[in-house]
Amino acid sequence: MKKRILLTGAFGNIGSFVIDELLLQGFHVIAFDKKTPVTAKNSKRFRHPEVDIHWGDITDKQSVKSAIDSLRVDAVIHLAGIFPPLSENNPGLAKAVNVDGTRNIIEAMEESVSAKRLVFASSIAVYGKQQGKVSPPLSVSHPVTPGDHYGEHKAECERMIQDSSLDWSLLRISACPPVNIKNMDSFKGAPLLELHPDSHVEIIHPADVALAFVNAVNCEEARGKIFLLGGGAKNQITTHELVNAMFAALGLKPLPREALQITDEIEFHGDWLDTVESQRVLQFQRYDTQKIYKDFRASFGVARHGLVLLKTCSPVLHWFILKTSPYYKKQKSTR
């Protein structure tokens, strides 16, 4: 009989890739998510005999418990959560989802007869703003010192899971940009220009994150361990390179370093990562940065033809961004 995996946050940026990978590896999927116009639309792609869609809310323990018990769940992959900038703008809501919701899942699993295996989506945000304070790469053993609500929530969830009776694995994810324009909603308001251009960021394709999670489900060596998920050395770049690569994918001109926030110290979450052990155990790193940018552009579908118009307007948009960047104005005035 196929193992039945409950996946929370099933129709988000990473969730849809996890569903695909679970099906590819022969699991039965219980896709658990809160019904919204976006998730309802995203769910339409998964009309499949091995996918049960269960609309619910992880902040409601009974909702979680009924899904785990009535659908005979064997393991849970827990992705659902609220992350920046919303987690910082509405920390009360974020804690209700991130911390209280995770507690509901832990308690429902501990009360379950069958669902004892939990693979949890944590984040390198648990390390806080470490750049310039330590030399990269960061490792699993580096001290957990979160510096924002999101990092604090993830750190608290990790402690709860480690203190539970469950069979767990914690996967700390690095920067995982959407490769589908449909999944950009959660990233609205992300302050790209407020990042220092030299900040280290290690990006990873959501399909590679999905592979790591699914491989962890049945991996004996992954039990009771923490892993870092990044794209590896080939995906270690700066925020300036990332911003300009995404701009290039849209046909826009690159921005000068001065358009981003240049300060005396770099304050940015995490750093480049040591993923040697993670890769050895979970075997997930496949795609480089170019694959991420290529898939992002391809996700526009027929609308990508409109990018030609965007490219035509590139000089005007470039001028507008520079004009509205307070950092560019400041840097220019001090020359």
Secondary structure, DSSP 8 states (H G I E B T S, - for coil): ---EEEEETTTSTTHHHHHHHHHHTT-EEEEEE---HHHHHHHGGG--TTEEEEE--TTSHHHHHHHHHHTT-SEEEE-----TTHHHH-HHHHHIIIIIHHHHHHHHHHH-SS--EEEEEEEGGGG-B-BTTB-S-B-TTS-----SHHHHHHHHHHHHHHHSSSEEEEEEE-B---SSGGG-GGGTT--GGGS-TT-EEEB--HHHHHHHHHHHHT-GGGTTEEEEE---GGGEEEHHHHHHHHHHHTT-----GGGS---SS---B--SB--HHHHHHH------HHHHHHHHHHTTGGGGGGHHHHHHTHHHHHHHHHHH-HHHHHHHHT-
